[in-house]
Amino acid sequence: MAAAVRAGLWHRGVISVTRRGSHSHSNTALKPQYDAIIIGAGHNGLIASAYLQKGGLKTAVLERRHVLGGAAVSEEIIPGFLFSRASYLLSLLRPHIYQDLELKVYPEFLSYLERLGCAIHPLLDAPPVDIPGLTQGSLRKKISALRSLKPLVKSGLQLGKNIPDFYELVTAPVMKVLNRWFESEPLRATLATDSVIGANTSPNNPGSGYVLLHHVMGELEKEKGAWGYVEGGMGGVSQSIARSAQSLGGDIFTNRDVEKVLIGQDGSAKGVVLTDGTEVHSKVVLSNSTPYITFKQLTPQDALSEAFITAVDQIDYTSPVTKINVAVDKLPNFLAAPNSADGKPGPHHQCSIHLNCESVEVLEEAYREGQQGRPSSRPMIEMTIPSVLDPTLAPPGCHVVSLFIQFTPYLLEGRRAWTDEDRERFADTAFDWVERYAPGFKKSIVGKDILTPADLERVFSLTGGNIFHGSMSLDQLYLARPLPSVADYRSPVKGLYLCGSGSHPGGGVMGAAGWNSALKVLADFKRL
């Protein structure tokens, strides 16, 4: 068991963006008319609000829950313990390996990934190529649409001779690549966890290489692949963005549940209706909800074609993830790196710790069980303990522990909803495995919060429990995210836009979809 505990991610410390307990929302009354309404106060919705407001549009953000941030929230679900309840890390992250592995090839591998990851940064910060603009309409429109090729050309030039390597990585099973780079099975398996995090796939499945690349594209404070915990939890990021939007004049409201999008006689979006019957009118509406919720629940079905609705039904939201937030009364003590006599956290406590990844076959078996409708009996576990760096999260001597676990199905045996007994049974399985690596862990537990895929859907409106707002498979990326016909953030309903992670560039790339969609809205607004 000792060899399997890995300090997977060294980080630079705690990023301070807000004070604990601060909740940012508008003190003004909801107005009957806005230029733009944004459904959902996740980070993409908040960022879209800030940029639209900066561009001169009066905006209102309407959030169903009592707290801002979507999945990036801080909640005191156990008295005295503040959790990043769903999203738990800032940025997309690339692991460093224990120094005592002394792998000469590892820096070369990191350089290889960085070359490929950095080359697609231009694609993250821009909408996909405007195919309709390039192929339809006037010559002037086609010439204007040529600008949308610039990020793609820039990425191609940056890749240069690495284009074949890039193509292989994004299309191949990640094990094809890792087997070429490394001989150590525990190392290959541990690195392979990044190819399946949040994805219902196996390291031996084609396309898993892209998932790994997606998790290495992050940047924090100009450091490639870096990440950090946020002081007070991930909600601090959301609160900071919200304050920025408000400082620009935007209105943000919690406990405002949108029931449907208002469609005018001309077929365009005219605002929203709340569940209490309140109508709020606007010139455009942006949805930070998943494409499924946007088009199947919020948009009147008679405003959409049958063919489009059928296509929406085919979007994959399968999720293998269960998140368990745990409050403990002492620091976990790992067999691989026992705690010091003074009880102070060690370097490994500050990192992500990967359990049950001694071999790729262990990951494969966990995946196979999930595909059969059974929670994995030996699940893949990524463990973080943010309170070792941020003491504001827990009482003195206590800690908050995040367990990101795979593979668990949305429905048990493909047909049965999770019961409380099922949740407790699976949590016990996960805790039993942590206990094998860190004896005494189970006795230290003073509270827990179990979020299966169905719970992630219920609490955070993540369709299927998918943390990315839709699978990050190759058929649902870039020009096809979430569907080819709406890859430019514009929906079939004029004035209704997507601004969430269900659009390009997908989940985890914090704020990119909000920024890109805001650019589209501002460009269209000039033509209104």
Number of C-alpha atoms within 10 A of each C-alpha: 14 12 14 19 24 25 21 22 23 21 19 14 15 17 20 15 18 19 14 15 13 12 18 18 20 18 9 9 9 16 11 11 17 21 19 26 29 29 28 30 31 32 31 32 35 35 27 32 35 27 23 25 25 17 14 12 21 20 29 30 29 25 25 21 18 12 22 30 27 26 23 27 26 29 19 14 15 17 11 14 22 25 29 26 24 24 21 23 18 22 20 22 26 27 22 19 19 14 8 6 9 9 12 8 10 15 12 12 14 15 11 14 21 18 16 23 21 19 23 20 16 17 22 18 17 22 26 24 21 18 18 13 18 19 12 10 10 11 12 9 14 17 12 13 18 14 13 18 17 15 21 19 13 16 19 16 13 17 19 11 10 16 16 10 14 22 13 18 24 21 16 19 22 29 24 16 15 20 12 8 14 16 10 12 16 19 20 21 25 26 24 26 23 24 27 26 24 25 24 23 26 24 28 19 16 20 23 31 28 25 25 24 23 24 21 24 26 25 18 17 10 8 10 17 24 23 25 24 25 24 24 30 33 27 33 27 22 30 26 19 25 29 19 19 25 21 13 18 19 26 25 29 24 18 12 20 17 21 17 18 27 22 20 11 8 8 15 19 24 26 27 26 17 16 13 10 10 14 19 20 21 21 19 23 29 31 27 31 28 24 28 24 16 22 25 15 13 20 21 14 12 9 15 16 11 11 9 14 14 10 14 18 13 10 18 19 22 21 29 28 26 29 23 22 25 22 25 23 18 18 23 23 20 21 16 15 17 12 16 10 6 6 12 12 17 14 11 20 25 23 22 23 20 24 23 23 28 20 17 23 14 15 26 18 18 23 26 16 18 25 19 14 18 19 27 25 16 21 26 29 25 21 23 25 23 31 29 23 16 20 16 19 24 24 16 12 14 21 27 29 23 26 25 24 23 28 33 27 29 29 17 17 14 13 9 10 13 16 10 9 9 13 16 13 13 19 21 13 17 20 18 16 22 21 18 15 22 22 16 16 21 16 11 17 18 13 15 18 17 19 22 25 25 23 18 25 17 14 14 21 22 25 24 24 28 27 30 22 28 29 25 27 19 16 16 22 21 22 21 17 28 32 22 15 17 18 25 26 30 19 18 17 15 16 23 28 25 31 37 33 30 30 34 31 29 26 24 21 22 21 23 27 31 30 24 25 29 27 19 17 24 16 11 13 14 7 6 7
